[in-house]
Amino acid sequence: MTQVLVIVLALGIGVIAGLRALTAPAVVAWGAFLGWIDVDGKWSEWIAHPITVTVLTIFLLLELVTDQLPKTPSRKTAPQFITRLLMGGFAGAVIGSAFFHTFSALGAGIVGAVLGTLAGAEARQRLASARGGQDRPGAIIEDIVAVGGGFLLAFLVSVI
């Protein structure tokens, strides 16, 4: 049963990476730093280091700002999409490492990133269309869902 829950959480963090690529590793770093994700003595132990958490937090904040810019490329372009797959897989693997399910969680994170990328793009496009082309409200909602949902998923790892 634990493995199924780990896969679901890894899939969820992958979805977060599909919404905001750098949010997923930042929130799992915070989760590890806060003790929600047990990485002690595991390959992923370095993610909980204060320097790692700080750097990933800065990247997260920069991503939230740059996403608001009109010249930011689509998340479905190859570099953006591949980055989301890598970050989703990595964040999923970190979650999986807490339970010695690194590889299955890595795969679930990648699948989640595909789902989050495609569904997030579609939802944001529909919201912008419904608002006469205004994209900013959708971007802000997506930011809130990504950061809030990411932290919720990181916390839920501690209750497994």
SEKE-736696 format. One record per residue: x, y, z of N, C-alpha, C in turn; residue in one letter. Coordinates in pm, whole numbers, plus 50000, padded with zeros to 5 digits. Layout:
BEGIN
<node n_c1="X" n_c2="Y" n_c3="Z" ca_c1="X" ca_c2="Y" ca_c3="Z" c_c1="X" c_c2="Y" c_c3="Z" resn="a"/>
...
//
This chain:
BEGIN
<node n_c1="50082" n_c2="49880" n_c3="50000" ca_c1="50000" ca_c2="50000" ca_c3="50000" c_c1="50086" c_c2="50126" c_c3="50000" resn="m"/>
<node n_c1="50196" n_c2="50122" n_c3="50074" ca_c1="50284" ca_c2="50239" ca_c3="50079" c_c1="50336" c_c2="50274" c_c3="49940" resn="t"/>
<node n_c1="50372" n_c2="50171" n_c3="49862" ca_c1="50426" ca_c2="50199" ca_c3="49729" c_c1="50323" c_c2="50270" c_c3="49642" resn="q"/>
<node n_c1="50198" n_c2="50232" n_c3="49652" ca_c1="50092" ca_c2="50298" ca_c3="49574" c_c1="50080" c_c2="50444" c_c3="49614" resn="v"/>
<node n_c1="50083" n_c2="50472" n_c3="49743" ca_c1="50074" ca_c2="50611" ca_c3="49789" c_c1="50195" c_c2="50693" c_c3="49744" resn="l"/>
<node n_c1="50313" n_c2="50632" n_c3="49747" ca_c1="50433" ca_c2="50700" ca_c3="49701" c_c1="50419" c_c2="50734" c_c3="49553" resn="v"/>
<node n_c1="50369" n_c2="50640" n_c3="49475" ca_c1="50351" ca_c2="50663" ca_c3="49331" c_c1="50251" c_c2="50775" c_c3="49307" resn="i"/>
<node n_c1="50143" n_c2="50778" n_c3="49383" ca_c1="50043" ca_c2="50884" ca_c3="49368" c_c1="50103" c_c2="51020" c_c3="49402" resn="v"/>
<node n_c1="50180" n_c2="51028" n_c3="49510" ca_c1="50244" ca_c2="51154" ca_c3="49547" c_c1="50349" c_c2="51195" c_c3="49443" resn="l"/>
<node n_c1="50424" n_c2="51099" n_c3="49391" ca_c1="50523" ca_c2="51130" ca_c3="49287" c_c1="50454" c_c2="51177" c_c3="49159" resn="a"/>
<node n_c1="50342" n_c2="51114" n_c3="49126" ca_c1="50264" ca_c2="51159" ca_c3="49010" c_c1="50216" c_c2="51302" c_c3="49032" resn="l"/>
<node n_c1="50170" n_c2="51329" n_c3="49153" ca_c1="50123" ca_c2="51464" ca_c3="49187" c_c1="50233" c_c2="51568" c_c3="49178" resn="g"/>
<node n_c1="50353" n_c2="51536" n_c3="49228" ca_c1="50461" ca_c2="51634" ca_c3="49221" c_c1="50506" c_c2="51652" c_c3="49076" resn="i"/>
<node n_c1="50488" n_c2="51548" n_c3="48995" ca_c1="50514" ca_c2="51562" ca_c3="48852" c_c1="50417" c_c2="51659" c_c3="48787" resn="g"/>
<node n_c1="50291" n_c2="51653" n_c3="48827" ca_c1="50192" ca_c2="51748" ca_c3="48776" c_c1="50235" c_c2="51891" c_c3="48813" resn="v"/>
<node n_c1="50282" n_c2="51908" n_c3="48935" ca_c1="50331" ca_c2="52039" ca_c3="48978" c_c1="50444" c_c2="52085" c_c3="48888" resn="i"/>
<node n_c1="50536" n_c2="51996" n_c3="48854" ca_c1="50647" ca_c2="52031" ca_c3="48764" c_c1="50594" c_c2="52069" c_c3="48626" resn="a"/>
<node n_c1="50485" n_c2="52007" n_c3="48584" ca_c1="50424" ca_c2="52043" ca_c3="48457" c_c1="50366" c_c2="52183" c_c3="48459" resn="g"/>
<node n_c1="50319" n_c2="52226" n_c3="48576" ca_c1="50266" ca_c2="52362" ca_c3="48590" c_c1="50380" c_c2="52463" c_c3="48602" resn="l"/>
<node n_c1="50475" n_c2="52435" n_c3="48690" ca_c1="50590" ca_c2="52523" ca_c3="48715" c_c1="50711" c_c2="52433" c_c3="48738" resn="r"/>
<node n_c1="50799" n_c2="52428" n_c3="48641" ca_c1="50910" ca_c2="52332" ca_c3="48641" c_c1="50996" c_c2="52336" c_c3="48766" resn="a"/>
<node n_c1="51030" n_c2="52454" n_c3="48812" ca_c1="51124" ca_c2="52464" ca_c3="48924" c_c1="51056" c_c2="52462" c_c3="49060" resn="l"/>
<node n_c1="50925" n_c2="52466" n_c3="49060" ca_c1="50851" ca_c2="52458" ca_c3="49186" c_c1="50864" c_c2="52320" c_c3="49247" resn="t"/>
<node n_c1="50856" n_c2="52218" n_c3="49164" ca_c1="50860" ca_c2="52080" ca_c3="49216" c_c1="50989" c_c2="52051" c_c3="49294" resn="a"/>
<node n_c1="51108" n_c2="52076" n_c3="49238" ca_c1="51227" ca_c2="52048" ca_c3="49318" c_c1="51239" c_c2="52140" c_c3="49440" resn="p"/>
<node n_c1="51191" n_c2="52263" n_c3="49428" ca_c1="51199" ca_c2="52355" ca_c3="49543" c_c1="51112" c_c2="52306" c_c3="49658" resn="a"/>
<node n_c1="50990" n_c2="52262" n_c3="49629" ca_c1="50904" ca_c2="52220" ca_c3="49740" c_c1="50949" c_c2="52087" c_c3="49799" resn="v"/>
<node n_c1="51006" n_c2="51996" n_c3="49719" ca_c1="51057" ca_c2="51873" ca_c3="49781" c_c1="51182" c_c2="51904" c_c3="49864" resn="v"/>
<node n_c1="51261" n_c2="52004" n_c3="49822" ca_c1="51375" ca_c2="52045" ca_c3="49903" c_c1="51327" c_c2="52100" c_c3="50038" resn="a"/>
<node n_c1="51225" n_c2="52185" n_c3="50033" ca_c1="51168" ca_c2="52236" ca_c3="50158" c_c1="51109" c_c2="52123" c_c3="50242" resn="w"/>
<node n_c1="51041" n_c2="52029" n_c3="50176" ca_c1="50985" ca_c2="51915" ca_c3="50248" c_c1="51092" c_c2="51833" c_c3="50318" resn="g"/>
<node n_c1="51204" n_c2="51814" n_c3="50249" ca_c1="51316" ca_c2="51740" ca_c3="50310" c_c1="51379" c_c2="51822" c_c3="50423" resn="a"/>
<node n_c1="51397" n_c2="51951" n_c3="50400" ca_c1="51455" ca_c2="52039" ca_c3="50500" c_c1="51370" c_c2="52043" c_c3="50628" resn="f"/>
<node n_c1="51238" n_c2="52043" n_c3="50610" ca_c1="51146" ca_c2="52048" ca_c3="50725" c_c1="51122" c_c2="51911" c_c3="50789" resn="l"/>
<node n_c1="51180" n_c2="51807" n_c3="50730" ca_c1="51164" ca_c2="51673" ca_c3="50786" c_c1="51040" c_c2="51601" c_c3="50739" resn="g"/>
<node n_c1="50967" n_c2="51655" n_c3="50646" ca_c1="50848" ca_c2="51589" ca_c3="50593" c_c1="50885" c_c2="51473" c_c3="50501" resn="w"/>
<node n_c1="50997" n_c2="51486" n_c3="50432" ca_c1="51045" ca_c2="51381" ca_c3="50342" c_c1="51177" c_c2="51333" c_c3="50400" resn="i"/>
<node n_c1="51179" n_c2="51206" n_c3="50442" ca_c1="51295" ca_c2="51150" ca_c3="50509" c_c1="51402" c_c2="51112" c_c3="50406" resn="d"/>
<node n_c1="51505" n_c2="51195" n_c3="50396" ca_c1="51614" ca_c2="51168" ca_c3="50303" c_c1="51745" c_c2="51135" c_c3="50375" resn="v"/>
<node n_c1="51740" n_c2="51124" n_c3="50506" ca_c1="51860" ca_c2="51095" ca_c3="50584" c_c1="51922" c_c2="50962" c_c3="50541" resn="d"/>
<node n_c1="52051" n_c2="50968" n_c3="50506" ca_c1="52124" ca_c2="50848" ca_c3="50468" c_c1="52091" c_c2="50796" c_c3="50330" resn="g"/>
<node n_c1="52021" n_c2="50873" n_c3="50251" ca_c1="51981" ca_c2="50830" ca_c3="50116" c_c1="52052" c_c2="50916" c_c3="50012" resn="k"/>
<node n_c1="52049" n_c2="50874" n_c3="49886" ca_c1="52117" ca_c2="50948" ca_c3="49779" c_c1="52068" c_c2="51093" c_c3="49771" resn="w"/>
<node n_c1="51946" n_c2="51114" n_c3="49813" ca_c1="51882" ca_c2="51245" ca_c3="49800" c_c1="51905" c_c2="51336" c_c3="49921" resn="s"/>
<node n_c1="51989" n_c2="51294" n_c3="50012" ca_c1="52010" ca_c2="51368" ca_c3="50136" c_c1="52054" c_c2="51514" c_c3="50111" resn="e"/>
<node n_c1="52129" n_c2="51537" n_c3="50006" ca_c1="52180" ca_c2="51672" ca_c3="49975" c_c1="52068" c_c2="51773" c_c3="49947" resn="w"/>
<node n_c1="51951" n_c2="51725" n_c3="49909" ca_c1="51841" ca_c2="51816" ca_c3="49875" c_c1="51793" c_c2="51894" c_c3="49997" resn="i"/>
<node n_c1="51816" n_c2="51841" n_c3="50117" ca_c1="51771" ca_c2="51906" ca_c3="50240" c_c1="51872" c_c2="52008" c_c3="50293" resn="a"/>
<node n_c1="51987" n_c2="52019" n_c3="50230" ca_c1="52089" ca_c2="52114" ca_c3="50276" c_c1="52039" c_c2="52257" c_c3="50259" resn="h"/>
<node n_c1="52063" n_c2="52344" n_c3="50357" ca_c1="52014" ca_c2="52482" ca_c3="50348" c_c1="52056" c_c2="52557" c_c3="50222" resn="p"/>
<node n_c1="52175" n_c2="52530" n_c3="50171" ca_c1="52219" ca_c2="52598" ca_c3="50048" c_c1="52134" c_c2="52551" c_c3="49930" resn="i"/>
<node n_c1="52108" n_c2="52421" n_c3="49922" ca_c1="52025" ca_c2="52369" ca_c3="49814" c_c1="51884" c_c2="52428" c_c3="49822" resn="t"/>
<node n_c1="51829" n_c2="52431" n_c3="49941" ca_c1="51694" ca_c2="52487" ca_c3="49960" c_c1="51692" c_c2="52634" c_c3="49919" resn="v"/>
<node n_c1="51793" n_c2="52708" n_c3="49956" ca_c1="51800" ca_c2="52850" ca_c3="49922" c_c1="51809" c_c2="52871" c_c3="49771" resn="t"/>
<node n_c1="51898" n_c2="52799" n_c3="49706" ca_c1="51915" ca_c2="52813" ca_c3="49561" c_c1="51786" c_c2="52776" c_c3="49488" resn="v"/>
<node n_c1="51725" n_c2="52664" n_c3="49525" ca_c1="51601" ca_c2="52622" ca_c3="49459" c_c1="51486" c_c2="52719" c_c3="49486" resn="l"/>
<node n_c1="51484" n_c2="52779" n_c3="49604" ca_c1="51381" ca_c2="52879" ca_c3="49635" c_c1="51399" c_c2="53002" c_c3="49547" resn="t"/>
<node n_c1="51523" n_c2="53044" n_c3="49527" ca_c1="51549" ca_c2="53158" ca_c3="49439" c_c1="51503" c_c2="53125" c_c3="49297" resn="i"/>
<node n_c1="51534" n_c2="53005" n_c3="49250" ca_c1="51489" ca_c2="52963" ca_c3="49116" c_c1="51337" c_c2="52964" c_c3="49107" resn="f"/>
<node n_c1="51271" n_c2="52916" n_c3="49212" ca_c1="51124" ca_c2="52915" ca_c3="49215" c_c1="51070" c_c2="53057" c_c3="49202" resn="l"/>
<node n_c1="51125" n_c2="53149" n_c3="49279" ca_c1="51077" ca_c2="53288" ca_c3="49275" c_c1="51102" c_c2="53352" c_c3="49139" resn="l"/>
<node n_c1="51219" n_c2="53326" n_c3="49081" ca_c1="51248" ca_c2="53378" ca_c3="48948" c_c1="51151" c_c2="53322" c_c3="48844" resn="l"/>
<node n_c1="51119" n_c2="53194" n_c3="48858" ca_c1="51025" ca_c2="53132" ca_c3="48765" c_c1="50887" c_c2="53196" c_c3="48776" resn="e"/>
<node n_c1="50844" n_c2="53225" n_c3="48897" ca_c1="50712" ca_c2="53288" ca_c3="48915" c_c1="50709" c_c2="53426" c_c3="48848" resn="l"/>
<node n_c1="50820" n_c2="53497" n_c3="48852" ca_c1="50827" ca_c2="53629" ca_c3="48788" c_c1="50833" c_c2="53616" c_c3="48636" resn="v"/>
<node n_c1="50923" n_c2="53532" n_c3="48588" ca_c1="50941" ca_c2="53521" ca_c3="48442" c_c1="50819" c_c2="53465" c_c3="48373" resn="t"/>
<node n_c1="50741" n_c2="53384" n_c3="48443" ca_c1="50621" ca_c2="53329" ca_c3="48380" c_c1="50520" c_c2="53438" c_c3="48346" resn="d"/>
<node n_c1="50527" n_c2="53549" n_c3="48416" ca_c1="50433" ca_c2="53660" ca_c3="48392" c_c1="50472" c_c2="53743" c_c3="48270" resn="q"/>
<node n_c1="50593" n_c2="53723" n_c3="48219" ca_c1="50641" ca_c2="53803" ca_c3="48107" c_c1="50580" c_c2="53756" c_c3="47975" resn="l"/>
<node n_c1="50545" n_c2="53849" n_c3="47888" ca_c1="50480" ca_c2="53811" ca_c3="47762" c_c1="50570" c_c2="53732" c_c3="47666" resn="p"/>
<node n_c1="50701" n_c2="53745" n_c3="47679" ca_c1="50791" ca_c2="53675" ca_c3="47587" c_c1="50834" c_c2="53537" c_c3="47636" resn="k"/>
<node n_c1="50779" n_c2="53493" n_c3="47747" ca_c1="50813" ca_c2="53360" ca_c3="47798" c_c1="50760" c_c2="53255" c_c3="47700" resn="t"/>
<node n_c1="50845" n_c2="53162" n_c3="47657" ca_c1="50801" ca_c2="53063" ca_c3="47559" c_c1="50698" c_c2="52966" c_c3="47617" resn="p"/>
<node n_c1="50625" n_c2="52904" n_c3="47529" ca_c1="50525" ca_c2="52805" ca_c3="47567" c_c1="50591" c_c2="52688" c_c3="47640" resn="s"/>
<node n_c1="50521" n_c2="52636" n_c3="47738" ca_c1="50571" ca_c2="52520" ca_c3="47811" c_c1="50575" c_c2="52395" c_c3="47724" resn="r"/>
<node n_c1="50512" n_c2="52403" n_c3="47607" ca_c1="50508" ca_c2="52287" ca_c3="47518" c_c1="50622" c_c2="52288" c_c3="47415" resn="k"/>
<node n_c1="50708" n_c2="52392" n_c3="47415" ca_c1="50826" ca_c2="52388" ca_c3="47329" c_c1="50921" c_c2="52284" c_c3="47386" resn="t"/>
<node n_c1="51005" n_c2="52228" n_c3="47300" ca_c1="51091" ca_c2="52116" ca_c3="47342" c_c1="51175" c_c2="52146" c_c3="47467" resn="a"/>
<node n_c1="51248" n_c2="52258" n_c3="47473" ca_c1="51330" ca_c2="52281" ca_c3="47594" c_c1="51246" c_c2="52293" c_c3="47721" resn="p"/>
<node n_c1="51134" n_c2="52364" n_c3="47712" ca_c1="51045" ca_c2="52380" ca_c3="47828" c_c1="50984" c_c2="52247" c_c3="47870" resn="q"/>
<node n_c1="50938" n_c2="52170" n_c3="47773" ca_c1="50873" ca_c2="52042" ca_c3="47802" c_c1="50974" c_c2="51945" c_c3="47863" resn="f"/>
<node n_c1="51092" n_c2="51936" n_c3="47804" ca_c1="51195" ca_c2="51844" ca_c3="47855" c_c1="51236" c_c2="51882" c_c3="47997" resn="i"/>
<node n_c1="51249" n_c2="52011" n_c3="48023" ca_c1="51283" ca_c2="52056" ca_c3="48158" c_c1="51178" c_c2="52011" c_c3="48258" resn="t"/>
<node n_c1="51052" n_c2="52023" n_c3="48222" ca_c1="50943" ca_c2="51981" ca_c3="48310" c_c1="50947" c_c2="51830" c_c3="48335" resn="r"/>
<node n_c1="50979" n_c2="51753" n_c3="48232" ca_c1="50991" ca_c2="51607" ca_c3="48250" c_c1="51106" c_c2="51574" c_c3="48345" resn="l"/>
<node n_c1="51219" n_c2="51639" n_c3="48325" ca_c1="51335" ca_c2="51614" ca_c3="48412" c_c1="51306" c_c2="51653" c_c3="48557" resn="l"/>
<node n_c1="51248" n_c2="51771" n_c3="48576" ca_c1="51220" ca_c2="51817" ca_c3="48712" c_c1="51111" c_c2="51733" c_c3="48779" resn="m"/>
<node n_c1="51010" n_c2="51693" n_c3="48702" ca_c1="50906" ca_c2="51605" ca_c3="48757" c_c1="50963" c_c2="51470" c_c3="48798" resn="g"/>
<node n_c1="51047" n_c2="51413" n_c3="48711" ca_c1="51110" ca_c2="51285" ca_c3="48742" c_c1="51200" c_c2="51296" c_c3="48863" resn="g"/>
<node n_c1="51280" n_c2="51403" n_c3="48868" ca_c1="51370" ca_c2="51422" ca_c3="48981" c_c1="51293" c_c2="51439" c_c3="49111" resn="f"/>
<node n_c1="51193" n_c2="51527" n_c3="49112" ca_c1="51116" ca_c2="51551" ca_c3="49235" c_c1="51043" c_c2="51424" c_c3="49278" resn="a"/>
<node n_c1="50990" n_c2="51350" n_c3="49182" ca_c1="50926" ca_c2="51223" ca_c3="49214" c_c1="51025" c_c2="51124" c_c3="49275" resn="g"/>
<node n_c1="51146" n_c2="51120" n_c3="49218" ca_c1="51249" ca_c2="51030" ca_c3="49270" c_c1="51289" c_c2="51065" c_c3="49413" resn="a"/>
<node n_c1="51294" n_c2="51195" n_c3="49443" ca_c1="51326" ca_c2="51237" ca_c3="49581" c_c1="51218" c_c2="51186" c_c3="49676" resn="v"/>
<node n_c1="51093" n_c2="51203" n_c3="49638" ca_c1="50983" ca_c2="51152" ca_c3="49722" c_c1="50997" c_c2="51000" c_c3="49736" resn="i"/>
<node n_c1="51021" n_c2="50932" n_c3="49625" ca_c1="51036" ca_c2="50786" ca_c3="49629" c_c1="51153" c_c2="50740" c_c3="49713" resn="g"/>
<node n_c1="51260" n_c2="50820" n_c3="49716" ca_c1="51379" ca_c2="50780" ca_c3="49790" c_c1="51351" c_c2="50765" c_c3="49940" resn="s"/>
<node n_c1="51254" n_c2="50839" n_c3="49988" ca_c1="51219" ca_c2="50830" ca_c3="50130" c_c1="51167" c_c2="50692" c_c3="50167" resn="a"/>
<node n_c1="51118" n_c2="50619" n_c3="50066" ca_c1="51058" ca_c2="50487" ca_c3="50089" c_c1="51128" c_c2="50378" c_c3="50009" resn="f"/>
<node n_c1="51247" n_c2="50409" n_c3="49955" ca_c1="51323" ca_c2="50316" ca_c3="49873" c_c1="51248" c_c2="50273" c_c3="49748" resn="f"/>
<node n_c1="51174" n_c2="50366" n_c3="49689" ca_c1="51102" ca_c2="50343" ca_c3="49563" c_c1="51143" c_c2="50449" c_c3="49460" resn="h"/>
<node n_c1="51271" n_c2="50476" n_c3="49453" ca_c1="51322" ca_c2="50585" ca_c3="49370" c_c1="51281" c_c2="50570" c_c3="49224" resn="t"/>
<node n_c1="51301" n_c2="50453" n_c3="49164" ca_c1="51281" ca_c2="50441" ca_c3="49020" c_c1="51135" c_c2="50441" c_c3="48978" resn="f"/>
<node n_c1="51049" n_c2="50376" n_c3="49055" ca_c1="50907" ca_c2="50380" ca_c3="49019" c_c1="50852" c_c2="50521" c_c3="49040" resn="s"/>
<node n_c1="50899" n_c2="50590" n_c3="49143" ca_c1="50853" ca_c2="50727" ca_c3="49167" c_c1="50908" c_c2="50823" c_c3="49062" resn="a"/>
<node n_c1="51029" n_c2="50797" n_c3="49012" ca_c1="51085" ca_c2="50877" ca_c3="48904" c_c1="50994" c_c2="50868" c_c3="48781" resn="l"/>
<node n_c1="50954" n_c2="50747" n_c3="48745" ca_c1="50864" ca_c2="50728" ca_c3="48631" c_c1="50730" c_c2="50796" c_c3="48651" resn="g"/>
<node n_c1="50677" n_c2="50785" n_c3="48772" ca_c1="50549" ca_c2="50850" ca_c3="48802" c_c1="50561" c_c2="51001" c_c3="48793" resn="a"/>
<node n_c1="50675" n_c2="51054" n_c3="48837" ca_c1="50698" ca_c2="51198" ca_c3="48828" c_c1="50702" c_c2="51246" c_c3="48684" resn="g"/>
<node n_c1="50762" n_c2="51167" n_c3="48597" ca_c1="50767" ca_c2="51202" ca_c3="48454" c_c1="50628" c_c2="51200" c_c3="48393" resn="i"/>
<node n_c1="50552" n_c2="51096" n_c3="48423" ca_c1="50414" ca_c2="51087" ca_c3="48372" c_c1="50332" c_c2="51205" c_c3="48422" resn="v"/>
<node n_c1="50346" n_c2="51237" n_c3="48550" ca_c1="50275" ca_c2="51352" ca_c3="48606" c_c1="50313" c_c2="51482" c_c3="48538" resn="g"/>
<node n_c1="50441" n_c2="51496" n_c3="48503" ca_c1="50488" ca_c2="51618" ca_c3="48435" c_c1="50424" c_c2="51631" c_c3="48298" resn="a"/>
<node n_c1="50409" n_c2="51521" n_c3="48227" ca_c1="50341" ca_c2="51526" ca_c3="48097" c_c1="50197" c_c2="51573" c_c3="48118" resn="v"/>
<node n_c1="50129" n_c2="51511" n_c3="48213" ca_c1="49989" ca_c2="51547" ca_c3="48240" c_c1="49977" c_c2="51693" c_c3="48282" resn="l"/>
<node n_c1="50062" n_c2="51737" n_c3="48373" ca_c1="50057" ca_c2="51874" ca_c3="48422" c_c1="50089" c_c2="51976" c_c3="48314" resn="g"/>
<node n_c1="50185" n_c2="51943" n_c3="48229" ca_c1="50222" ca_c2="52035" ca_c3="48121" c_c1="50106" c_c2="52054" c_c3="48025" resn="t"/>
<node n_c1="50049" n_c2="51944" n_c3="47979" ca_c1="49941" ca_c2="51953" ca_c3="47879" c_c1="49812" c_c2="52008" c_c3="47939" resn="l"/>
<node n_c1="49774" n_c2="51959" n_c3="48056" ca_c1="49651" ca_c2="52007" ca_c3="48120" c_c1="49664" c_c2="52153" c_c3="48164" resn="a"/>
<node n_c1="49780" n_c2="52189" n_c3="48217" ca_c1="49801" ca_c2="52327" ca_c3="48260" c_c1="49795" c_c2="52424" c_c3="48144" resn="g"/>
<node n_c1="49856" n_c2="52387" n_c3="48032" ca_c1="49853" ca_c2="52474" ca_c3="47914" c_c1="49710" c_c2="52490" c_c3="47863" resn="a"/>
<node n_c1="49638" n_c2="52382" n_c3="47859" ca_c1="49500" ca_c2="52387" ca_c3="47811" c_c1="49411" c_c2="52470" c_c3="47903" resn="e"/>
<node n_c1="49423" n_c2="52448" n_c3="48032" ca_c1="49341" ca_c2="52523" ca_c3="48128" c_c1="49372" c_c2="52672" c_c3="48122" resn="a"/>
<node n_c1="49499" n_c2="52704" n_c3="48114" ca_c1="49537" ca_c2="52845" ca_c3="48109" c_c1="49490" c_c2="52911" c_c3="47980" resn="r"/>
<node n_c1="49499" n_c2="52839" n_c3="47869" ca_c1="49452" ca_c2="52893" ca_c3="47742" c_c1="49301" c_c2="52915" c_c3="47744" resn="q"/>
<node n_c1="49228" n_c2="52822" n_c3="47800" ca_c1="49082" ca_c2="52838" ca_c3="47809" c_c1="49043" c_c2="52955" c_c3="47898" resn="r"/>
<node n_c1="49112" n_c2="52969" n_c3="48009" ca_c1="49082" ca_c2="53080" ca_c3="48099" c_c1="49114" c_c2="53214" c_c3="48033" resn="l"/>
<node n_c1="49225" n_c2="53220" n_c3="47962" ca_c1="49261" ca_c2="53344" ca_c3="47892" c_c1="49158" c_c2="53375" c_c3="47784" resn="a"/>
<node n_c1="49114" n_c2="53274" n_c3="47712" ca_c1="49012" ca_c2="53295" ca_c3="47608" c_c1="48882" c_c2="53346" c_c3="47668" resn="s"/>
<node n_c1="48844" n_c2="53290" n_c3="47782" ca_c1="48720" ca_c2="53332" ca_c3="47849" c_c1="48731" c_c2="53474" c_c3="47904" resn="a"/>
<node n_c1="48853" n_c2="53522" n_c3="47926" ca_c1="48874" ca_c2="53656" ca_c3="47981" c_c1="48922" c_c2="53753" c_c3="47874" resn="r"/>
<node n_c1="48887" n_c2="53725" n_c3="47750" ca_c1="48921" ca_c2="53817" ca_c3="47642" c_c1="49070" c_c2="53826" c_c3="47614" resn="g"/>
<node n_c1="49143" n_c2="53719" n_c3="47636" ca_c1="49286" ca_c2="53716" ca_c3="47608" c_c1="49374" c_c2="53753" c_c3="47726" resn="g"/>
<node n_c1="49315" n_c2="53790" n_c3="47838" ca_c1="49395" ca_c2="53824" ca_c3="47956" c_c1="49452" c_c2="53696" c_c3="48018" resn="q"/>
<node n_c1="49584" n_c2="53686" n_c3="48017" ca_c1="49650" ca_c2="53565" ca_c3="48066" c_c1="49693" c_c2="53575" c_c3="48212" resn="d"/>
<node n_c1="49713" n_c2="53694" n_c3="48262" ca_c1="49768" ca_c2="53711" ca_c3="48397" c_c1="49684" c_c2="53644" c_c3="48506" resn="r"/>
<node n_c1="49549" n_c2="53656" n_c3="48506" ca_c1="49474" ca_c2="53586" ca_c3="48612" c_c1="49498" c_c2="53435" c_c3="48612" resn="p"/>
<node n_c1="49505" n_c2="53376" n_c3="48495" ca_c1="49533" ca_c2="53232" ca_c3="48487" c_c1="49671" c_c2="53199" c_c3="48538" resn="g"/>
<node n_c1="49767" n_c2="53285" n_c3="48508" ca_c1="49905" ca_c2="53262" ca_c3="48553" c_c1="49913" c_c2="53269" c_c3="48706" resn="a"/>
<node n_c1="49843" n_c2="53364" n_c3="48763" ca_c1="49846" ca_c2="53378" ca_c3="48909" c_c1="49777" c_c2="53259" c_c3="48976" resn="i"/>
<node n_c1="49665" n_c2="53219" n_c3="48921" ca_c1="49595" ca_c2="53100" ca_c3="48976" c_c1="49687" c_c2="52978" c_c3="48966" resn="i"/>
<node n_c1="49753" n_c2="52964" n_c3="48852" ca_c1="49843" ca_c2="52850" ca_c3="48833" c_c1="49960" c_c2="52855" c_c3="48932" resn="e"/>
<node n_c1="50013" n_c2="52974" n_c3="48958" ca_c1="50119" ca_c2="52989" ca_c3="49058" c_c1="50072" c_c2="52940" c_c3="49195" resn="d"/>
<node n_c1="49954" n_c2="52983" n_c3="49234" ca_c1="49900" ca_c2="52946" ca_c3="49365" c_c1="49879" c_c2="52795" c_c3="49374" resn="i"/>
<node n_c1="49822" n_c2="52737" n_c3="49269" ca_c1="49799" ca_c2="52592" ca_c3="49267" c_c1="49931" c_c2="52516" c_c3="49273" resn="v"/>
<node n_c1="50030" n_c2="52562" n_c3="49195" ca_c1="50158" ca_c2="52492" ca_c3="49190" c_c1="50230" c_c2="52498" c_c3="49325" resn="a"/>
<node n_c1="50244" n_c2="52617" n_c3="49381" ca_c1="50318" ca_c2="52630" ca_c3="49507" c_c1="50240" c_c2="52567" c_c3="49622" resn="v"/>
<node n_c1="50113" n_c2="52600" n_c3="49633" ca_c1="50031" ca_c2="52544" ca_c3="49741" c_c1="50017" c_c2="52394" c_c3="49730" resn="g"/>
<node n_c1="49988" n_c2="52347" n_c3="49609" ca_c1="49974" ca_c2="52202" ca_c3="49588" c_c1="50104" c_c2="52129" c_c3="49610" resn="g"/>
<node n_c1="50215" n_c2="52190" n_c3="49569" ca_c1="50345" ca_c2="52128" ca_c3="49590" c_c1="50378" c_c2="52110" c_c3="49737" resn="g"/>
<node n_c1="50355" n_c2="52216" n_c3="49814" ca_c1="50381" ca_c2="52206" ca_c3="49958" c_c1="50287" c_c2="52106" c_c3="50025" resn="f"/>
<node n_c1="50163" n_c2="52101" n_c3="49980" ca_c1="50069" ca_c2="52002" ca_c3="50035" c_c1="50119" c_c2="51860" c_c3="50007" resn="l"/>
<node n_c1="50162" n_c2="51835" n_c3="49884" ca_c1="50213" ca_c2="51702" ca_c3="49852" c_c1="50337" c_c2="51667" c_c3="49933" resn="l"/>
<node n_c1="50428" n_c2="51764" n_c3="49948" ca_c1="50548" ca_c2="51739" ca_c3="50029" c_c1="50511" c_c2="51707" c_c3="50173" resn="a"/>
<node n_c1="50414" n_c2="51779" n_c3="50225" ca_c1="50369" ca_c2="51750" ca_c3="50363" c_c1="50305" c_c2="51612" c_c3="50372" resn="f"/>
<node n_c1="50226" n_c2="51576" n_c3="50273" ca_c1="50157" ca_c2="51445" ca_c3="50277" c_c1="50254" c_c2="51328" c_c3="50280" resn="l"/>
<node n_c1="50375" n_c2="51348" n_c3="50230" ca_c1="50475" ca_c2="51241" ca_c3="50237" c_c1="50499" c_c2="51203" c_c3="50384" resn="v"/>
<node n_c1="50491" n_c2="51301" n_c3="50473" ca_c1="50518" ca_c2="51274" ca_c3="50615" c_c1="50409" c_c2="51193" c_c3="50682" resn="s"/>
<node n_c1="50292" n_c2="51185" n_c3="50624" ca_c1="50183" ca_c2="51110" ca_c3="50687" c_c1="50171" c_c2="50967" c_c3="50636" resn="v"/>
<node n_c1="50255" n_c2="50931" n_c3="50541" ca_c1="50252" ca_c2="50792" ca_c3="50491" c_c1="50319" c_c2="50702" c_c3="50592" resn="i"/>
//
